[in-house]
Amino acid sequence: MSHYFAYLARMKFIQRWGLMRNTRTENIQEHSLQVAMIAHALAVIDNTFYGGDVDPERTALLAVFHDAEEVITGDLPTPIKYFNPKVKEAVDGLEEVAKQRLLGMVPEALQPHYEGLFFARDEDARAWRMVKLADKLCAYLKCLEEAKAGNREFTRAEESIRQGLEDLQEPVVGYFLETFVPSFRLTIDELN
């Protein structure tokens, strides 16, 4: 018997943004779907406009699992995770143990098919980069959605994340910010 999928099903119980008042809570399951959709788009954008050679489907799959270890660790808020280098190192170690534990739940014959979803392989480096960029973009979009709902709690995070995205000077991020993000500030009537 394997508990693997029972654990993954618990992603819906892990709430994000735990230190901040949210107008709408967000769990890691729905977050992972949004990251997957945006990571896929970033790979397509990179391939279409910037000479990339990233597998969009592989990128989306990696994104689906990018926070899966949080069913064991919970979602650690960024200010805690990056409090200092020793805390970051300890958190990274904890996440590695959690990933190993999840992988250990997969029947042994299937583990080679799942290992690359938890542990980076050299051939997936650019795909993982797209996932990390999509993760940052999703954090920014969450801030915009909270601001649109009148929640000032996310104002500083919005400014900080936007600056961080711009500082990356990643063409795919610039394209996404320019092409897709303005719509997030609109109402449903304006979108229609």
N, C-alpha and C positions, 0 to 999 in steps of 0.2 A: 504494500500500500504506500502511495506517495502523497504527501501533504502539499506538494508544490503548488498546484492550482488553487487549493483552498487558501493558502497564504496569499497568493496573488489576488484572489478575490477580495482580500481585506484592504486592498489599495484604496477602496472607496471610503474607508473609515479614517484614513490618515489625512488630517486637515493641514493645509499650508497657511503661511502667514500668521502663525500662532501668537506673535507678540503684538499684532495690530488689530484694531477694530475693523471688521469687514462688513460691508453692506450685504455681501453675499459670500458665503464660505466657498472655498475651493478645495477639492481633495486631489490626491496625487493621481488617481485614476483618470479623472477628467483633464487634469493638467498634462498627463502623459499623452493623451489623445491630441490635445492642441499642439504640444511640442512635436509630435509625429507629423501632423499635417504641415506645420510650418517648416520643419527640418526637410521634409520632402520637397516643399516649394523652394527652399534655399538651394538644395542640390540641383533642382531643375533650372533655377535662375543661374547658378554657377556654370552649369553645362551649356546653357543657351547663350549667355552673354559674356562669360569671362573665361572661356576655354577650359572649363573644368571637366573632370572625368570621374564624377561621383555617382554611385548607384543610388538613385532616389529611393527605390524600394528598400534596399538594405539600410539606408539612412533612416527611413521611417520606422523600420523594425527596431533598430537600435534605440530610437527615441521612445518607443513603447515601453521598453524595459529600463530606461535610463535612471529612474528613481525607485525601481522595484525593491531594492534593499531596505527602503524606508518602512516596509511592512514589519520589519524587525527593529530598526533603529528609531522610527518615527521621523518626522521632518524637523531637522534642527534649523532654527532661524539663522539667517546669514550673520547677524551681529555676534551670535554665539560661536558659530562655526569658524569665523575668521577673526575671533577676538585676539589671538596671538598665534605665532607659528607653532607653539607646542600644542595648543588646543586643536588647531587645524590638522596637525600630524596625528593626534589621538583620534579625531573624528574620521580621518581617512582610514586609519587602521581599523576602527570599528566598522566602517562601511565595507572594507575588504572582508572582514570576518562574516558579516551579514550576507554578502554576495556568495561567499563560499558555502555558507549554511544553506542558502536557497538552492544553489547548484547541487549540493549534496542531497537535496530532496528529490531531484530528478532521477529516475531509474538510470543506472550506470550505463546501459547501452545507448541511452538518449543524450547523456551529458555532453558528448562532443558537439552536438547540435545547439546546445544552449550556452556552453562556456563562452563563446564569442559575443553573446548578448550581455554578459556581465563584465567581462575582462577584455580590455582593448587589445586588438591585434594590429600589427603594423599596417596591414592592407586596408584596415578600416579607419586610418588616422583622419583622412579628410571627411569621411562620413561622421565620425565622432565630433569633429570641429563644427560641422553643420548642426549637430544636435546641441552642442554647447551654445552656439549662437542663437538657435531657436529657443532654448531655455531662457536665455537673457531677454529675447524679444517677448516671450510670453510673460515674463515678470513685468516688463514695461507695459504690455497691454493690460495686465491686471491693474496696474496703477492708473491707467487711463480710464478703465471701466469704473474704478472706485471714485475717481475724480468726477466723472460724468454723473455719478449717483450722488454727488455732493459731499463725499467723504474726504475731508482734508487730511486725514491720517496718512495718506499715501503721497502727499505732495513732495516731501523731501526725497522719498524713494524714487518717485517719478523723475525728478531732476537728476538725481545721482545715476540712475540706470540709463537715462537718455544720454548723459555725458559719457558714461562708460561705453555705450554702444557707438557713439560718434568717435571716441578715442581709438576704437579698434581699427578704424579705417578699412573695414572689410567692404568691398564693393557690393556683395550680396546683401549685406545688412542695409547699406545705403539705399539700394534698389527697393528692398522691402519697406523700409521706413517711408520712402517717397511714394511708392505705388499703392501700398495696402493699408498703412497705418492711419492716414487721415479719415478713412471711413469709420474707424472706431470711435470717433468723436461725434458721429451723427446719430440722430434718433432713427427709429424704424421708419417713420414717415419720410425722413430725408433720404434714407437708403432706397426707398421705393420711388 
